[in-house]
Amino acid sequence: MSKRIKIFDTTLRDGEQSPGCSMNLKEKIQMAKQLERMKVDIIEAGFAISSPGDFKSVRAVAETVKESIVASLARTTKDDIDRAWEAVSVAARPRIHTFIATSPIHMEYKLRLMPDQVEEQAVAMVKHAKGYCSDIEFSAEDATRSDPAFLARVFNGVIKAGATTINIPDTVGYTVPDEFYEFLIKVRELCPALDNVDISVHCHNDLGLGVANSLAAIKAGATQVETTINGIGERAGNAAMEELVMALRTRKDIFRAETNIVTTEIMRASKLLTTITGVKVQPNKAIVGENAFAHEAGIHQHGVLKNKETYEIMTPESIGLTKNSMVLGKHSGKHALRNKAQELGIDLSEEALERAFERFKIIADKKKQIYDGDIEALLSKEALQVPKTYQMKSFVINSGNSITSTAVIEAIKDDKVIEKVSRGDGPIDAAFRAIGKIVGKQMRLEDYQLHSVTEGMDALGDALVKISSNGKSYAGRGLSTDVIEASIHAYINAVNKMICEESKTNGV
């Protein structure tokens, strides 16, 4: 008989702490909707007290999500817990997730508390949180470098105080699978009360063992695993949800465990996160990498053609990876595009649908064939649009190997046309410099990527641009059959995100 493993997704909290993976409010809501569509059991929406923006986003996610549990992280302090509850109280199924470090090194150097003080604080604050809601998760930060006997004391206390889930995190990714398995068995032996609550694990990937350790924990009795989409997170990241879920699905004979995750939504979640953050997964990434189901060696290709199971232990369809079938053409109407958005699980306002349809018609005139990938890229981009402070009107690029590249960009702001000219090291650099002049603000280009959405000479170019200003990063995306136009759209999109976020911060 298979046991059910709860999936606690922390993409919006721990995942966002990964450098370059920050998200605005609209993006977090879209990501939360996708996580709920996947049937994630618990969505950790953020750390409510960390900033006004984080509080706002946690509350917005709590208001939006209807089926998944929504959690906010909180230290074991009254202020943290009060703020967390204020943020998640509007959720249909709220959870407070409170934590304190239990390892000797953390207690001495970070907390400057004695073990008895840590235990006392943990118990008191779980009791305080229990006064707000019934669903309380307690985490012992840096548990794997803690004394098992001390952990058992703390766990006994917080369970008596009302904790319903006990998280045993490998905070710094220190353990190896066999060691983690034995550690959990030992803690369970010392604390029989753990049999009456959910045992959770939160494994970081510093040694590349996040998923392996999580799987070892399941064999040791864990009933909840904390993960992120694409494995993003602090430092080397967290256990990747897609890898853990598919490992359990593929090796039911070993783990005798399953999740509620709708695996056909995995690829869409991975792509959405990439669209939002601009952080691509490496091609050989398990499950969601572009080479995950590619076979180049002749002997492999021959085997797959004869029987897919020779070299494929799971199907591309099982994670939602479909063929690029042609679906719409230039004669397709708005209704067909709306239906396609619903089919893809993309939420669009009427205004966003109108913008998407206009762009679709432009693309349809340029491309002979429009594929699923084209439509998904277009609709995802429109769903995540922020107010367009600047819009591109026109551009002219002069470039070649014997002249200095020059860009003339016309942009519209407040119904006024602004034109700037700039030179640069190539057409893209010149265009970006011209946009910088239009905006009148210093911005640093952190990353620039260009990919084709589908195949063929008329393939859509998908440009990803990441800029930074005042220590914050903003990712922008642009689509066009013209790669320069796509790049300009991406840069302006990033600029508009920056302006939108800064206006909110400044109370404009």
ZADRENRO-399233 format. One line per field, with one value per residue (C-alpha): residue number from 1; x, y, z. Coordinates in Angstrom, 2 decimals, padded with zeros to 5 digits. Layout:
N
resi: [NUM / ...]
px: [X / ...]
py: [Y / ...]
pz: [Z / ...]
This chain:
508
resi: [1 / 2 / 3 / 4 / 5 / 6 / 7 / 8 / 9 / 10 / 11 / 12 / 13 / 14 / 15 / 16 / 17 / 18 / 19 / 20 / 21 / 22 / 23 / 24 / 25 / 26 / 27 / 28 / 29 / 30 / 31 / 32 / 33 / 34 / 35 / 36 / 37 / 38 / 39 / 40 / 41 / 42 / 43 / 44 / 45 / 46 / 47 / 48 / 49 / 50 / 51 / 52 / 53 / 54 / 55 / 56 / 57 / 58 / 59 / 60 / 61 / 62 / 63 / 64 / 65 / 66 / 67 / 68 / 69 / 70 / 71 / 72 / 73 / 74 / 75 / 76 / 77 / 78 / 79 / 80 / 81 / 82 / 83 / 84 / 85 / 86 / 87 / 88 / 89 / 90 / 91 / 92 / 93 / 94 / 95 / 96 / 97 / 98 / 99 / 100 / 101 / 102 / 103 / 104 / 105 / 106 / 107 / 108 / 109 / 110 / 111 / 112 / 113 / 114 / 115 / 116 / 117 / 118 / 119 / 120 / 121 / 122 / 123 / 124 / 125 / 126 / 127 / 128 / 129 / 130 / 131 / 132 / 133 / 134 / 135 / 136 / 137 / 138 / 139 / 140 / 141 / 142 / 143 / 144 / 145 / 146 / 147 / 148 / 149 / 150 / 151 / 152 / 153 / 154 / 155 / 156 / 157 / 158 / 159 / 160 / 161 / 162 / 163 / 164 / 165 / 166 / 167 / 168 / 169 / 170 / 171 / 172 / 173 / 174 / 175 / 176 / 177 / 178 / 179 / 180 / 181 / 182 / 183 / 184 / 185 / 186 / 187 / 188 / 189 / 190 / 191 / 192 / 193 / 194 / 195 / 196 / 197 / 198 / 199 / 200 / 201 / 202 / 203 / 204 / 205 / 206 / 207 / 208 / 209 / 210 / 211 / 212 / 213 / 214 / 215 / 216 / 217 / 218 / 219 / 220 / 221 / 222 / 223 / 224 / 225 / 226 / 227 / 228 / 229 / 230 / 231 / 232 / 233 / 234 / 235 / 236 / 237 / 238 / 239 / 240 / 241 / 242 / 243 / 244 / 245 / 246 / 247 / 248 / 249 / 250 / 251 / 252 / 253 / 254 / 255 / 256 / 257 / 258 / 259 / 260 / 261 / 262 / 263 / 264 / 265 / 266 / 267 / 268 / 269 / 270 / 271 / 272 / 273 / 274 / 275 / 276 / 277 / 278 / 279 / 280 / 281 / 282 / 283 / 284 / 285 / 286 / 287 / 288 / 289 / 290 / 291 / 292 / 293 / 294 / 295 / 296 / 297 / 298 / 299 / 300 / 301 / 302 / 303 / 304 / 305 / 306 / 307 / 308 / 309 / 310 / 311 / 312 / 313 / 314 / 315 / 316 / 317 / 318 / 319 / 320 / 321 / 322 / 323 / 324 / 325 / 326 / 327 / 328 / 329 / 330 / 331 / 332 / 333 / 334 / 335 / 336 / 337 / 338 / 339 / 340 / 341 / 342 / 343 / 344 / 345 / 346 / 347 / 348 / 349 / 350 / 351 / 352 / 353 / 354 / 355 / 356 / 357 / 358 / 359 / 360 / 361 / 362 / 363 / 364 / 365 / 366 / 367 / 368 / 369 / 370 / 371 / 372 / 373 / 374 / 375 / 376 / 377 / 378 / 379 / 380 / 381 / 382 / 383 / 384 / 385 / 386 / 387 / 388 / 389 / 390 / 391 / 392 / 393 / 394 / 395 / 396 / 397 / 398 / 399 / 400 / 401 / 402 / 403 / 404 / 405 / 406 / 407 / 408 / 409 / 410 / 411 / 412 / 413 / 414 / 415 / 416 / 417 / 418 / 419 / 420 / 421 / 422 / 423 / 424 / 425 / 426 / 427 / 428 / 429 / 430 / 431 / 432 / 433 / 434 / 435 / 436 / 437 / 438 / 439 / 440 / 441 / 442 / 443 / 444 / 445 / 446 / 447 / 448 / 449 / 450 / 451 / 452 / 453 / 454 / 455 / 456 / 457 / 458 / 459 / 460 / 461 / 462 / 463 / 464 / 465 / 466 / 467 / 468 / 469 / 470 / 471 / 472 / 473 / 474 / 475 / 476 / 477 / 478 / 479 / 480 / 481 / 482 / 483 / 484 / 485 / 486 / 487 / 488 / 489 / 490 / 491 / 492 / 493 / 494 / 495 / 496 / 497 / 498 / 499 / 500 / 501 / 502 / 503 / 504 / 505 / 506 / 507 / 508]
px: [000.00 / 001.35 / 001.54 / 000.72 / 003.47 / 002.39 / 004.22 / 005.05 / 006.22 / 008.41 / 009.15 / 007.55 / 009.61 / 012.88 / 012.94 / 012.64 / 015.67 / 017.80 / 019.79 / 018.00 / 014.72 / 012.69 / 009.04 / 006.52 / 003.01 / 001.36 / 004.01 / 003.66 / -000.10 / 000.32 / 002.85 / 000.57 / -002.33 / -000.11 / 000.99 / -002.64 / -003.45 / -000.75 / -002.52 / 000.38 / -000.69 / 000.92 / 002.11 / 004.55 / 003.70 / 006.51 / 007.94 / 005.27 / 007.25 / 010.33 / 008.96 / 005.68 / 005.91 / 006.28 / 003.32 / 001.20 / 002.14 / 001.51 / -001.92 / -002.72 / -001.78 / -003.84 / -006.85 / -006.36 / -005.70 / -008.81 / -007.76 / -004.08 / -002.98 / -001.25 / 001.61 / 003.72 / 007.11 / 007.73 / 010.52 / 009.57 / 008.68 / 005.27 / 005.73 / 006.60 / 003.73 / 001.21 / 002.24 / 002.16 / -001.36 / -002.49 / -001.27 / -002.70 / -005.88 / -007.83 / -006.84 / -009.38 / -006.77 / -004.13 / -000.90 / 001.68 / 005.20 / 007.49 / 011.15 / 014.18 / 017.71 / 018.68 / 022.30 / 025.10 / 026.78 / 023.55 / 022.50 / 025.88 / 026.79 / 023.48 / 020.89 / 023.22 / 020.83 / 021.30 / 019.53 / 016.96 / 016.11 / 015.64 / 013.33 / 011.33 / 010.96 / 009.93 / 007.22 / 005.87 / 005.62 / 003.96 / 001.36 / 000.99 / 000.54 / -001.96 / -004.15 / -004.63 / -005.10 / -005.07 / -002.43 / 001.04 / 004.34 / 007.50 / 010.97 / 014.24 / 016.66 / 019.94 / 018.43 / 020.95 / 023.80 / 021.80 / 021.98 / 019.22 / 018.39 / 017.95 / 015.79 / 013.60 / 013.13 / 012.15 / 009.84 / 008.08 / 007.48 / 006.16 / 003.93 / 002.36 / 001.95 / -000.04 / 002.36 / 000.79 / 003.82 / 007.46 / 010.05 / 013.56 / 015.56 / 019.00 / 019.44 / 022.97 / 022.80 / 025.31 / 024.08 / 024.27 / 021.33 / 022.37 / 023.33 / 020.03 / 018.04 / 019.77 / 019.43 / 015.66 / 015.26 / 017.19 / 015.09 / 011.88 / 013.06 / 013.82 / 010.53 / 007.61 / 005.23 / 006.43 / 004.23 / 001.18 / 002.15 / 003.41 / 007.19 / 008.54 / 012.00 / 013.50 / 016.71 / 019.12 / 021.25 / 024.72 / 026.23 / 023.73 / 021.86 / 018.63 / 016.35 / 018.36 / 018.16 / 014.43 / 013.87 / 015.92 / 013.74 / 010.58 / 011.97 / 012.67 / 009.05 / 008.72 / 005.20 / 005.85 / 008.65 / 009.50 / 010.52 / 010.74 / 010.04 / 013.29 / 015.08 / 015.63 / 016.50 / 019.24 / 022.80 / 022.67 / 018.90 / 016.37 / 015.12 / 013.46 / 009.76 / 009.66 / 012.55 / 011.15 / 007.61 / 008.73 / 011.18 / 008.29 / 006.07 / 008.68 / 010.01 / 006.83 / 008.39 / 011.10 / 009.39 / 005.76 / 004.73 / 002.83 / 001.80 / -001.28 / 000.73 / -000.75 / 002.45 / 001.19 / 001.44 / 005.15 / 006.53 / 004.15 / 005.19 / 008.86 / 008.36 / 006.27 / 008.97 / 011.58 / 009.39 / 008.95 / 012.54 / 014.48 / 016.52 / 016.80 / 017.34 / 020.44 / 019.79 / 020.65 / 018.47 / 016.52 / 012.84 / 012.48 / 015.78 / 015.47 / 017.66 / 015.82 / 014.05 / 016.55 / 018.44 / 021.44 / 023.48 / 022.48 / 022.06 / 019.77 / 017.68 / 017.30 / 016.19 / 013.65 / 012.15 / 011.69 / 010.43 / 010.50 / 011.10 / 014.59 / 015.92 / 012.93 / 011.87 / 009.02 / 007.18 / 007.45 / 003.63 / 003.63 / 005.14 / 003.07 / 005.65 / 003.71 / 004.61 / 004.60 / 001.34 / 000.05 / -003.04 / -004.00 / -003.56 / -004.03 / -007.74 / -008.34 / -010.50 / -010.24 / -012.56 / -010.12 / -007.28 / -009.33 / -010.05 / -006.36 / -005.50 / -008.02 / -006.62 / -003.10 / -004.33 / -003.31 / -005.47 / -006.01 / -008.06 / -010.10 / -007.52 / -004.65 / -006.54 / -007.06 / -003.32 / -002.45 / -004.84 / -003.30 / 000.18 / -001.10 / -002.39 / 000.96 / 002.84 / 000.37 / 001.07 / 004.81 / 004.78 / 003.43 / 002.73 / 001.87 / 002.56 / 001.56 / 004.89 / 004.32 / 000.87 / 001.99 / 004.91 / 002.67 / -000.12 / 002.27 / 003.97 / 000.68 / -000.60 / 002.42 / 002.37 / 002.74 / 001.47 / 003.25 / 004.91 / 006.95 / 005.92 / 008.08 / 006.79 / 009.56 / 013.24 / 015.95 / 019.23 / 022.36 / 024.94 / 027.72 / 031.27 / 032.74 / 030.64 / 029.76 / 026.28 / 023.70 / 020.15 / 017.28 / 014.46 / 011.06 / 009.06 / 005.71 / 005.20 / 002.04 / 000.98 / 004.21 / 006.84 / 010.42 / 013.23 / 016.84 / 019.90 / 022.82 / 025.88 / 026.99 / 029.06 / 026.63 / 022.92 / 021.57 / 023.96 / 023.13 / 019.39 / 019.69 / 021.75 / 019.13 / 016.38 / 018.51 / 018.60 / 014.82 / 014.25 / 016.92 / 018.07 / 021.19 / 020.51 / 022.90 / 022.41 / 022.88 / 021.86 / 020.66 / 019.47 / 017.88 / 016.13 / 013.85 / 010.41 / 009.87 / 011.77 / 012.17 / 013.51 / 010.43 / 010.59 / 009.66 / 012.67 / 012.21 / 014.43 / 015.09 / 016.67 / 017.64 / 018.49 / 019.29 / 018.72 / 019.29 / 020.28 / 017.12 / 016.84 / 014.03 / 013.48 / 011.82 / 010.65 / 010.02 / 008.73 / 009.09 / 010.21 / 012.80 / 015.38 / 016.31 / 012.66 / 012.24 / 015.27 / 013.96 / 010.55 / 012.27 / 014.37 / 011.36 / 009.35 / 012.08 / 012.13 / 008.34 / 008.59 / 011.28 / 009.17 / 006.07 / 007.91 / 009.67 / 006.41 / 004.82 / 007.82 / 007.68 / 003.93 / 003.16]
py: [000.00 / 003.43 / 006.26 / 009.79 / 012.38 / 016.00 / 018.50 / 021.80 / 024.21 / 027.13 / 028.59 / 031.89 / 032.11 / 030.18 / 030.02 / 033.77 / 034.19 / 032.79 / 035.62 / 036.92 / 035.14 / 037.98 / 038.25 / 041.07 / 040.69 / 039.80 / 037.18 / 035.59 / 035.30 / 033.66 / 031.24 / 030.47 / 029.73 / 027.30 / 025.59 / 025.18 / 023.84 / 021.20 / 020.32 / 021.32 / 020.60 / 023.63 / 026.85 / 028.88 / 032.34 / 034.27 / 035.73 / 038.25 / 040.40 / 040.73 / 043.74 / 045.53 / 044.11 / 040.55 / 041.01 / 042.30 / 039.38 / 036.75 / 038.24 / 038.44 / 034.78 / 033.85 / 035.64 / 034.02 / 030.37 / 028.37 / 024.72 / 024.54 / 025.46 / 028.86 / 029.36 / 032.28 / 031.87 / 033.46 / 033.42 / 032.36 / 035.90 / 037.44 / 040.19 / 037.68 / 035.36 / 038.21 / 039.54 / 036.07 / 035.49 / 038.91 / 037.92 / 034.37 / 034.85 / 035.53 / 032.13 / 029.33 / 027.05 / 029.07 / 027.80 / 029.54 / 028.19 / 029.21 / 028.35 / 028.68 / 027.31 / 024.29 / 023.56 / 024.47 / 026.79 / 028.70 / 028.93 / 030.26 / 032.61 / 033.66 / 033.48 / 033.89 / 031.71 / 028.67 / 025.43 / 025.76 / 029.27 / 028.03 / 025.25 / 027.66 / 030.18 / 027.53 / 026.13 / 029.55 / 030.79 / 027.65 / 028.15 / 031.76 / 030.72 / 028.04 / 030.82 / 031.99 / 028.79 / 025.02 / 024.33 / 025.08 / 023.95 / 024.13 / 024.01 / 023.34 / 025.34 / 023.51 / 020.36 / 018.01 / 019.65 / 019.53 / 017.03 / 014.42 / 014.27 / 018.05 / 017.97 / 015.34 / 017.58 / 020.55 / 018.48 / 016.95 / 020.43 / 022.03 / 019.04 / 019.33 / 023.06 / 022.32 / 021.90 / 019.71 / 019.45 / 019.10 / 020.10 / 018.64 / 020.67 / 020.06 / 023.83 / 023.93 / 020.79 / 019.05 / 015.48 / 012.51 / 010.11 / 007.21 / 009.62 / 011.54 / 008.31 / 007.16 / 010.63 / 010.68 / 007.14 / 008.17 / 011.32 / 009.32 / 006.77 / 009.54 / 011.35 / 008.91 / 011.90 / 012.44 / 009.50 / 011.70 / 014.61 / 015.13 / 014.81 / 017.21 / 017.66 / 020.67 / 019.70 / 022.13 / 021.19 / 022.40 / 018.96 / 018.16 / 015.79 / 017.69 / 015.23 / 012.15 / 013.22 / 013.91 / 010.42 / 008.89 / 010.84 / 009.36 / 005.88 / 006.95 / 007.99 / 011.57 / 012.43 / 015.92 / 017.19 / 020.84 / 021.65 / 024.35 / 024.42 / 023.92 / 023.52 / 027.28 / 028.64 / 029.90 / 029.18 / 025.92 / 025.72 / 023.29 / 019.84 / 020.15 / 019.30 / 017.83 / 015.46 / 014.28 / 013.77 / 011.88 / 009.75 / 008.63 / 008.05 / 006.14 / 004.05 / 003.13 / -000.30 / 001.22 / 004.05 / 002.83 / 006.46 / 008.89 / 012.54 / 014.41 / 016.40 / 016.60 / 015.70 / 016.89 / 020.44 / 020.11 / 021.44 / 024.38 / 025.31 / 025.11 / 027.31 / 029.83 / 030.22 / 030.70 / 033.32 / 035.18 / 035.10 / 034.91 / 032.09 / 029.19 / 025.61 / 023.88 / 021.72 / 018.47 / 019.24 / 016.15 / 016.08 / 019.65 / 020.30 / 020.61 / 017.51 / 015.41 / 013.40 / 013.92 / 010.98 / 011.69 / 008.48 / 006.18 / 003.10 / 005.07 / 006.43 / 002.93 / 001.52 / 004.29 / 003.88 / 000.16 / 000.55 / 003.82 / 001.98 / 000.96 / 004.39 / 006.32 / 005.53 / 008.05 / 009.63 / 013.27 / 013.40 / 012.47 / 015.89 / 017.83 / 017.98 / 017.87 / 017.97 / 021.32 / 020.74 / 023.61 / 024.93 / 028.39 / 030.49 / 034.06 / 033.47 / 032.31 / 034.57 / 035.91 / 033.17 / 030.50 / 032.31 / 032.58 / 028.83 / 028.13 / 030.24 / 028.27 / 025.00 / 026.08 / 027.20 / 030.83 / 033.48 / 036.55 / 039.64 / 040.96 / 043.72 / 041.22 / 038.98 / 041.97 / 042.77 / 039.13 / 038.95 / 042.04 / 040.54 / 037.19 / 038.79 / 040.52 / 037.26 / 035.30 / 037.66 / 036.99 / 033.23 / 030.55 / 028.16 / 028.96 / 026.25 / 025.50 / 026.86 / 030.19 / 030.59 / 029.58 / 032.03 / 034.87 / 034.28 / 033.80 / 037.10 / 038.99 / 037.45 / 038.89 / 042.37 / 045.40 / 048.91 / 050.09 / 053.34 / 053.10 / 051.49 / 051.07 / 052.98 / 052.30 / 051.50 / 051.86 / 050.01 / 050.62 / 047.93 / 046.05 / 044.82 / 048.02 / 050.64 / 051.52 / 050.28 / 053.00 / 052.71 / 055.19 / 054.30 / 055.98 / 055.25 / 056.51 / 057.79 / 059.63 / 059.89 / 061.70 / 060.33 / 060.35 / 059.72 / 058.98 / 057.94 / 055.97 / 054.10 / 050.79 / 047.64 / 045.91 / 046.54 / 045.22 / 047.28 / 050.38 / 049.77 / 049.24 / 052.42 / 054.39 / 053.08 / 054.10 / 057.65 / 057.63 / 056.54 / 058.91 / 056.48 / 054.44 / 050.73 / 047.81 / 044.98 / 041.79 / 039.17 / 038.85 / 035.64 / 034.85 / 031.60 / 030.37 / 029.31 / 026.79 / 025.60 / 027.05 / 030.18 / 032.16 / 030.99 / 033.43 / 034.89 / 034.83 / 037.46 / 037.52 / 040.63 / 041.21 / 044.71 / 046.05 / 049.39 / 050.35 / 046.79 / 045.14 / 043.01 / 043.05 / 040.48 / 041.37 / 039.27 / 040.07 / 038.03 / 038.66 / 036.97 / 039.80 / 039.14 / 042.83 / 043.78 / 040.98 / 042.28 / 045.86 / 044.67 / 042.65 / 045.60 / 047.94 / 045.26 / 045.09 / 048.90 / 048.99 / 046.40 / 048.51 / 051.67 / 049.83 / 048.39 / 051.65 / 053.60 / 051.18 / 051.45 / 055.25 / 055.26 / 056.76]
pz: [000.00 / -001.00 / 001.51 / 000.42 / 000.60 / 001.00 / -001.22 / 000.47 / -002.21 / -001.21 / -004.65 / -003.60 / -000.39 / -000.35 / -004.15 / -004.49 / -002.21 / -005.03 / -006.64 / -009.71 / -008.92 / -007.41 / -008.48 / -008.40 / -006.99 / -010.29 / -011.03 / -007.60 / -008.04 / -011.45 / -009.98 / -007.03 / -009.41 / -011.32 / -008.09 / -007.08 / -010.55 / -009.92 / -006.64 / -004.42 / -000.83 / 000.85 / -000.79 / 001.30 / 000.04 / 001.73 / 004.91 / 005.84 / 008.26 / 006.06 / 004.13 / 003.32 / -000.20 / 001.07 / 003.42 / 000.56 / -001.69 / 001.02 / 001.68 / -002.04 / -002.55 / 000.53 / -000.96 / -004.38 / -003.52 / -002.62 / -002.31 / -001.29 / 002.24 / 002.27 / 004.75 / 005.88 / 007.48 / 010.90 / 013.43 / 016.97 / 018.02 / 018.69 / 016.10 / 013.38 / 014.22 / 014.53 / 011.12 / 009.55 / 010.82 / 009.60 / 006.13 / 005.92 / 007.98 / 004.76 / 003.32 / 003.01 / 004.64 / 006.53 / 008.12 / 010.30 / 009.80 / 012.65 / 013.12 / 015.37 / 015.03 / 017.16 / 016.19 / 018.64 / 016.12 / 015.39 / 019.04 / 020.12 / 017.29 / 015.70 / 018.45 / 021.43 / 023.44 / 025.63 / 024.61 / 027.42 / 026.21 / 022.64 / 023.83 / 025.99 / 023.16 / 020.64 / 022.91 / 023.92 / 020.34 / 019.03 / 021.78 / 020.66 / 017.01 / 018.04 / 019.41 / 015.83 / 013.81 / 014.11 / 011.42 / 012.85 / 011.38 / 013.48 / 011.93 / 013.72 / 011.58 / 010.90 / 012.38 / 010.78 / 012.73 / 015.97 / 018.83 / 018.28 / 022.00 / 022.13 / 019.00 / 020.61 / 023.68 / 021.54 / 019.32 / 022.32 / 023.71 / 020.52 / 019.73 / 023.19 / 022.50 / 019.33 / 016.38 / 013.69 / 011.38 / 012.45 / 009.86 / 010.10 / 007.58 / 006.17 / 006.07 / 004.67 / 002.53 / 004.77 / 005.05 / 002.69 / 002.16 / 004.42 / 007.19 / 006.91 / 007.00 / 010.20 / 011.74 / 011.20 / 012.53 / 015.67 / 016.22 / 015.77 / 018.33 / 020.84 / 020.17 / 019.75 / 019.58 / 016.00 / 014.99 / 015.69 / 013.39 / 009.85 / 009.60 / 007.01 / 005.49 / 003.75 / 001.96 / 000.35 / -002.61 / -001.60 / -002.33 / -005.09 / -002.76 / -002.06 / -003.85 / -002.78 / 000.88 / 000.56 / -000.86 / 001.97 / 004.42 / 002.91 / 003.49 / 007.09 / 007.64 / 006.38 / 005.22 / 003.80 / 001.56 / 000.95 / -002.61 / -005.27 / -009.00 / -010.98 / -007.63 / -007.19 / -003.77 / -001.47 / -002.65 / -004.69 / -004.30 / -002.86 / -003.69 / -007.12 / -006.97 / -010.46 / -009.71 / -006.40 / -007.71 / -010.81 / -008.79 / -006.55 / -009.58 / -011.55 / -008.63 / -006.78 / -006.27 / -004.06 / -002.22 / -002.11 / -001.92 / -004.12 / -004.28 / -005.44 / -007.97 / -011.47 / -013.29 / -016.68 / -015.27 / -014.44 / -017.70 / -017.70 / -014.14 / -015.10 / -018.18 / -016.25 / -013.62 / -016.32 / -017.98 / -014.70 / -013.46 / -016.69 / -015.16 / -017.61 / -016.50 / -017.80 / -020.89 / -019.09 / -016.05 / -015.03 / -016.04 / -017.41 / -019.23 / -023.00 / -023.42 / -020.82 / -023.54 / -026.38 / -027.86 / -030.07 / -030.00 / -032.88 / -030.69 / -028.35 / -031.23 / -032.68 / -029.35 / -028.71 / -032.19 / -031.52 / -027.96 / -025.99 / -022.73 / -023.89 / -022.93 / -021.53 / -017.97 / -018.21 / -021.13 / -022.20 / -022.09 / -018.37 / -017.51 / -020.02 / -022.80 / -026.07 / -029.71 / -031.51 / -033.32 / -035.45 / -033.73 / -034.95 / -038.06 / -039.24 / -039.83 / -036.24 / -034.10 / -030.57 / -029.29 / -030.44 / -028.69 / -025.48 / -025.61 / -026.10 / -023.06 / -020.98 / -022.29 / -021.24 / -017.81 / -018.40 / -016.74 / -018.92 / -018.33 / -021.26 / -021.70 / -021.74 / -024.18 / -026.49 / -026.39 / -026.99 / -029.95 / -031.53 / -031.14 / -032.41 / -035.63 / -036.20 / -035.67 / -037.83 / -040.74 / -040.39 / -039.71 / -042.01 / -039.14 / -035.53 / -032.97 / -029.40 / -028.18 / -029.95 / -028.42 / -024.94 / -025.03 / -026.26 / -023.73 / -020.79 / -021.62 / -021.76 / -018.52 / -016.71 / -018.22 / -015.97 / -016.84 / -019.98 / -018.96 / -022.16 / -025.44 / -028.50 / -031.53 / -034.04 / -034.37 / -037.01 / -036.71 / -038.78 / -038.28 / -040.01 / -039.62 / -041.09 / -039.26 / -035.68 / -034.86 / -034.41 / -033.09 / -033.42 / -031.02 / -030.81 / -027.66 / -026.41 / -022.86 / -021.78 / -025.43 / -026.27 / -028.66 / -027.39 / -029.86 / -028.95 / -030.91 / -029.58 / -030.73 / -029.33 / -029.69 / -032.03 / -032.76 / -029.45 / -027.34 / -029.38 / -028.96 / -025.21 / -024.83 / -026.74 / -024.45 / -021.45 / -022.84 / -023.30 / -019.70 / -018.38 / -015.75 / -015.12 / -015.44 / -015.45 / -017.91 / -015.89 / -018.42 / -021.99 / -023.61 / -026.95 / -027.82 / -030.57 / -029.36 / -032.14 / -035.19 / -038.66 / -040.33 / -039.23 / -035.61 / -032.86 / -031.09 / -027.31 / -025.70 / -021.96 / -020.46 / -016.85 / -015.64 / -012.18 / -010.50 / -006.87 / -006.00 / -007.38 / -010.50 / -013.07 / -015.82 / -019.10 / -022.01 / -025.67 / -028.60 / -032.30 / -035.51 / -035.59 / -032.86 / -032.52 / -032.09 / -029.53 / -027.63 / -027.60 / -026.35 / -023.60 / -022.43 / -022.35 / -020.50 / -017.84 / -017.60 / -017.13 / -014.34 / -012.66 / -012.85 / -011.59 / -008.57 / -007.73 / -007.91 / -005.42 / -003.10 / -003.24 / -002.72 / -006.11]
